[in-house]
Structure formats: structure tokens, C-alpha cells
């Protein structure tokens, strides 16, 4: 409950900030014509043409609606359409303008990252921590730490399955010869180091001053 209260206060702060920026700026002229362009149409011009002036359902006009709008951002449901309405927002005296407030992306993305990721993960983490503490408290009532460790080891032993196929060595003559070579660690390590040094030396021979013929030879 303490963490939930802190998260709600944080969301309220974001909602109040959004009200100060976007209050009474998310209206548009609604027309039955699907091809009607409402950009640049003010509220007075809209009403003069006999059309209706409407406000998007997710707006920042009051605190309750602002909290719902923040919740929509936090839930990541339909947030992309909501971002477009924020970008086009403008006072009703001039009407919405296409991508008039690109700087609002800073606010929108900040709300998404802080609410959808930080706050949600914080709340889930606290629930998981309390669940683990409750489980440990219930376990300590009946079992000691050593008994609990022994039970976990027994569970791991029961779930463990042996992979005998990977333990079988191949009878291929080439595999037998390679295993015999790898037994001599000194020779194998020196051979690998020699190949690495040879590769480095070949790479060092290449330069920008090389002619086309020498580059083709090295390739």
C-alpha cells in the first residue's frame, strides 16, 4: 500500500503537469463528412458552419480525466493515437494544427517510460519481495535452513537427467587421432599459438600503400 500510494502521487504529479500544458487545447471540429479537414478550423468558425466542436475523450481538461489519460499511457493501450492528438493540440481560438507541438513527444515518452516501465516494475518487484519474505517466514516455522537446503538438493537430484549419449566416444579414426593429439597439451597449445601469431603477421603485412596486385595475392 505504501508503494501504491507513492505511485499514485507520482501519477497525480504527471497529471497536474499535463493540465498546465494541455488544458482546453484538445478540441476539434467534428463533421459528418469523413473527408473534412479540421486542421486550422477554430471553434468559432466551426460553430458558424453549423458543425459541432468536440473534445477528445482522453484529454487534460480536468484532474480526473488527466489521471485516466495518464493511465492509458501506462497501460500502453492506444497510446500511439493519443500521442498524435497531443502533437496536434492547439487552443480553440485557432483550432488544431498538424504536428504543432512536436516537443510534446518529450512529455509523452517520459510518461510512458516512467509509468509503464518504472512504476509497474517497482510495484511488481515489491509484491515479489513480500511474497518471498512471507514464504521464508512460513518456511522458518517448520524447517531450519539446513533442512530447507537438503530438500532443495533432493529436488535437484530428482530432476537431473544424465546424458549418456554425449559421454560415448566416437570410434572414427579421425576422432581417435585428434583426441590423441589433444592429449599432448604442450604441442596443441604451441600449434594454436603459432597459428594465431601467423594470422597476426599476415594482417600486419597489409597496408594502404599496397598495390592492387599484392592485395589480390594476399586475398
C-alpha positions in Angstrom: 0.0 0.0 0.0 2.9 2.4 0.7 4.4 1.8 -2.8 0.9 2.1 -4.4 0.4 5.4 -2.6 3.7 6.7 -3.9 2.9 5.6 -7.4 -0.5 7.4 -7.3 1.1 10.6 -6.1 3.7 10.3 -8.9 0.9 9.8 -11.5 -1.0 12.8 -9.9 2.1 14.9 -10.4 2.3 14.0 -14.1 -1.4 14.6 -14.5 -1.2 18.1 -13.0 1.8 18.9 -15.2 -0.2 17.8 -18.2 -3.1 20.0 -17.2 -0.9 23.0 -17.0 0.4 22.3 -20.5 -2.6 20.9 -22.4 -5.8 22.1 -20.7 -8.5 23.3 -23.1 -6.3 22.6 -26.1 -7.5 19.2 -27.3 -10.7 20.2 -29.1 -11.5 19.8 -32.8 -14.3 20.5 -35.3 -16.4 17.3 -35.9 -18.2 16.9 -39.2 -20.2 14.0 -40.7 -18.1 14.3 -43.8 -15.3 11.7 -43.5 -13.1 13.9 -45.8 -13.5 17.0 -43.7 -10.1 18.6 -42.8 -10.5 20.0 -39.3 -6.9 21.4 -39.1 -6.9 25.1 -38.7 -10.6 25.4 -38.1 -11.3 27.4 -34.9 -14.2 26.8 -32.6 -16.0 30.0 -33.8 -15.6 29.0 -37.4 -16.8 25.5 -36.7 -20.0 26.7 -34.9 -20.6 29.2 -37.6 -20.7 26.5 -40.2 -23.2 24.6 -38.2 -20.8 21.9 -37.1 -20.1 20.7 -33.6 -17.0 21.4 -31.5 -15.9 18.2 -29.7 -13.0 17.3 -27.3 -11.1 14.1 -27.4 -12.2 11.6 -24.7 -8.6 11.4 -23.4 -7.7 15.0 -22.6 -6.1 17.1 -19.9 -9.0 19.5 -19.1 -9.5 18.4 -15.5 -7.8 16.3 -12.9 -9.9 13.2 -13.2 -9.7 13.0 -17.0 -5.9 13.7 -16.8 -5.4 10.7 -14.4 -7.3 8.5 -16.8 -5.2 9.8 -19.7 -2.0 9.0 -17.7 -3.4 5.5 -17.0 -3.9 5.0 -20.8 -0.3 5.8 -21.3 0.8 3.5 -18.5 -1.3 0.6 -19.9 0.2 1.0 -23.4 -3.2 0.6 -25.0 -3.8 3.0 -27.8 -1.0 5.3 -26.7 0.1 6.0 -30.3 -3.2 7.6 -31.3 -3.1 9.6 -28.1 0.3 10.9 -29.0 -1.0 12.2 -32.3 -3.7 14.2 -30.6 -1.2 15.7 -28.3 1.0 16.8 -31.2 -1.9 18.5 -33.0 -3.3 20.2 -29.9 -3.9 23.9 -30.1 -6.3 26.5 -28.4 -9.8 26.5 -29.7 -9.3 30.1 -30.9 -7.3 28.8 -33.8 -8.1 25.0 -33.9 -5.7 22.0 -34.1 -2.6 22.3 -36.3 -0.9 19.3 -37.7 2.2 18.4 -35.6 2.1 21.8 -33.9 3.7 20.5 -30.7 6.4 18.1 -31.6 8.1 18.9 -28.2 5.2 17.2 -26.5 6.9 13.9 -27.5 9.2 14.5 -24.6 6.3 14.6 -22.2 4.5 11.6 -23.8 7.5 9.4 -23.9 8.6 10.3 -20.4 5.1 9.4 -19.1 5.3 6.0 -21.0 8.8 5.2 -19.7 8.2 6.3 -16.1 4.7 4.8 -15.7 4.6 1.8 -18.0 8.1 0.5 -17.1 9.4 2.1 -13.9 6.3 2.2 -11.8 4.8 -1.1 -12.9 8.1 -2.9 -12.4 8.5 -1.2 -9.0 5.1 -2.4 -7.9 5.7 -6.0 -9.2 9.1 -6.1 -7.5 7.6 -5.1 -4.2 4.9 -7.7 -4.5 7.5 -10.4 -5.3 9.7 -9.3 -2.4 6.8 -9.5 0.1 5.9 -12.9 -1.3 9.4 -14.2 -0.8 9.5 -12.8 2.7 6.2 -14.4 3.5 7.4 -17.7 2.0 10.6 -17.6 4.1 8.7 -16.7 7.2 6.3 -19.7 6.7 9.2 -22.0 5.9 11.1 -21.0 9.1 8.1 -22.0 11.1 8.6 -25.7 10.3 12.1 -26.2 8.8 15.6 -25.0 9.6 17.9 -23.6 7.0 19.8 -26.8 6.7 16.7 -28.9 6.3 15.4 -26.5 3.6 18.8 -26.7 1.7 18.6 -30.5 1.9 15.1 -30.5 0.4 16.2 -28.3 -2.5 19.2 -30.6 -3.2 16.9 -33.6 -3.2 14.6 -31.8 -5.7 17.6 -31.0 -8.0 18.8 -34.6 -7.8 15.3 -35.9 -8.8 15.1 -33.5 -11.7 18.6 -34.2 -13.0 18.8 -36.5 -16.1 22.1 -38.0 -17.3 23.0 -37.5 -21.0 24.9 -40.7 -21.7 24.9 -40.1 -25.4 27.3 -37.2 -25.0 29.7 -39.4 -22.9 30.2 -42.0 -25.6 33.4 -41.5 -27.6 33.4 -41.9 -31.3 35.3 -44.8 -32.9 36.0 -42.7 -36.0 39.8 -43.0 -36.8 40.0 -39.2 -37.3 38.4 -38.6 -33.9 40.7 -41.0 -32.3 43.7 -39.3 -33.9 42.5 -35.8 -32.8 42.0 -37.0 -29.2 45.5 -38.4 -29.2 46.9 -35.1 -30.5 45.0 -33.1 -27.9 46.3 -35.2 -25.1 49.7 -33.6 -25.7 48.7 -30.2 -24.3 52.1 -28.7 -24.9 52.2 -29.4 -28.6 48.5 -28.5 -29.1 48.9 -25.1 -27.3 52.0 -24.3 -29.2 50.4 -25.1 -32.5 47.4 -22.9 -31.8 49.6 -20.0 -30.6 51.7 -20.4 -33.8 48.6 -20.2 -36.0 47.4 -17.1 -34.1 50.8 -15.3 -34.5 50.9 -16.2 -38.2 47.5 -14.8 -38.7 48.5 -11.5 -36.9 51.6 -11.3 -39.0 49.7 -11.7 -42.3 47.2 -9.0 -41.2 50.1 -6.7 -40.4 51.5 -7.1 -43.9 48.5 -5.4 -45.4 48.6 -1.5 -45.8 47.0 1.2 -47.8 50.2 1.6 -49.9 49.9 -1.9 -51.3 49.4 -2.3 -55.0 46.3 -3.9 -56.4 48.4 -7.0 -57.4 49.8 -7.5 -53.9 46.3 -7.1 -52.4 45.0 -9.7 -54.7 47.8 -12.1 -53.8 47.1 -11.6 -50.1 43.4 -12.2 -50.6 
